[in-house]
Amino acid sequence: MALVQWRLAQFPRRLVNRCKEFTSWLILLRQTLFYNEFTSYMVALETAAEPLFWAVEKFSRYFGPIFMVVVVCLTTSVVVIFYVCLLPHVYSQSLSKTLFHLVFGHWLLVNIVFNYVMAAFTDPGHPPREIPETVSICKKCISPKPPRAHHCSICNKCVLKMDHHCPWINNCVGFFNHRYFFQFCVFMLSGTIYVCITGLDLFKQHFYGDKYYPFPAVFYPLNMAYDIIYGDPNKPFLGGIAAYQINASLHQKVNGDQEVNGHLKVISPHQPGQSLEVDLRGQNYHTAVVYEFVLCSAVVVALTLLVLWHVRMISFGETNIEVYINRKEVVRLKKLGLIYTNPYQYGFVRNWQVFFGLGNGRTFVKNVLFPSTHLPLGDGLTYPRVQSLGDKDRSDQGLMLL
C-alpha cells in the first residue's frame, strides 16, 4: 500500500518559485515579441501621447486668439475692480498710501501691458535661407537650421532660439520676444501679489464678516471647517454678513417684490406687513471683492511656478527645449565615458546679462524696470560658445573624458 506524505511546510516556497518562473516566462515572452534596442519607457510614453500632441498642434492655432481675449478680459476686470473697490478703500485710510498706490500700481500696469503687447506681436525671429552656421536641416522646412533653432509645428516655421509656443500670447517665444514674455510673467506676478496684499483686509471683511478665523484668507477651506466645528449652527458659513443677508432675504422672496434705486424690497410671507430692503449694489461690491482676490490668488500660484521654471532655465543658459535635449545628451555621453556641458552656459551673471540684452550703455533700471524696445545681443544665428571665451582654467567645458 502506497504511503502518502503531505509536505505542507514546503508549499509556500514552491508557490513562490512557481510564481517567479511564470513571471520570468512572461518577461521573456514580451522581450521576444516586442524587444527593441532603441525602445525605452520615454519612447513608449511619447508614442502613447501622440494623439494628444496632434490635437494640441491641430487646434492651438485656433485657441490662441480665444486665450488672448481671456487674458485681456480678466486683466481688465481686475484693473476695473481695483479702481472701483480697492482704491477708494485705500483712500479712506490714508492719502499718502493712495499716492503710493497710484504711482506703484500704474508702473506695474504699464509694464504688464507693454510687455504683453510686445511678446504677442513681436516676431520671434526666423532663419533666412543663407545662414553663417548650419547645424542641421529642418525636415519640414527643407532648409538649413542655425544653432538653437527649432521648428514650430503650430506656426509651421523654424524659430530662432525657440523656447515654446505660448497660446496665451498666440505666438512663439523665441530670440526676439523671450525677454518680453519673461518680463510680462514677472510683472504680472508682481501685480497679482500687489493686488492680493492691497485687498486682503477688504476681502477678509467681505468673505468672513465679523467672525474670527484662525487661518489666513487664502486657506478659506480650513476656516470653513473651523466654522463647521466651532461656529454657531444657526449661522452657517455663507461668505460674510452681506452674503448671509442676501441669501436669507432671497428665501423670503414672493410676488410683489420691487427694485427701487438699486435696492430690492422683499416682502416677507410670514409677516405681510413688513419688508426688508437689500442693497444690490452692496452685493455686487461684495462679489467683486471676493472675485478679485480669488482670481489673483490662483494666478499667483500658477505664475510663481512658471517664473521659477524660467529663472532656472535662464540661469543655466537654456531654453525650454534645450533642457530636455541636454538631459538626453548627458545620459548618452555618460554611457560613452564622456561628460556633456551646455556650450551656452556663460555663468549665472553673464547668462542674465545676455538674456536681458544688457551692456553697451544698457542698464537694468532703464531697460528692464521700465519699458524698452532694445534688441537682444547678437543676431540669433550664431552664438559664442564656452570653449571660445578664452578661459583655459575651466575644467568643465565641452566634452571631456572621465
Buried (B, 14 or more C-beta within 10 A) or exposed (E): EEEEEEEEEEEEEEEEEEEEEEEEEEEEEEEEEEEEEEEEEEEEEEEEEEEEEEEBBEEBBEBBEEBBEEBEEEBEBBBEBBEEBBBEBBBEEEEEEBEEBEEBBEBBBEBBBBBBBBBBEBBBBBBEEEBEEBEEEBEEBEBBBBBBBBBBBBBEBBBBBBBBBBBBBBBBBBBBBBBBBBBBBBBBBBBBBBBBEBBBBBBBBBBBBEBEBEEEBBEBEEBBBBBEEEBEEEEEBBBBBBBBBBEBBEEBBEEEBEEEEEBBBBBBEEEEEEBBEBBBEBBEBBBBBBBBBBBBBEBBEEBBEBBEEBEEBBBBBBBBBBBEBBEEBBEEBEEEEBBBBBBBBBBEEBBBBBBBBBEEEBEEEEBBEEBBEBEBBBBBBEBEBBBEEEEEEEEEBBEEEE
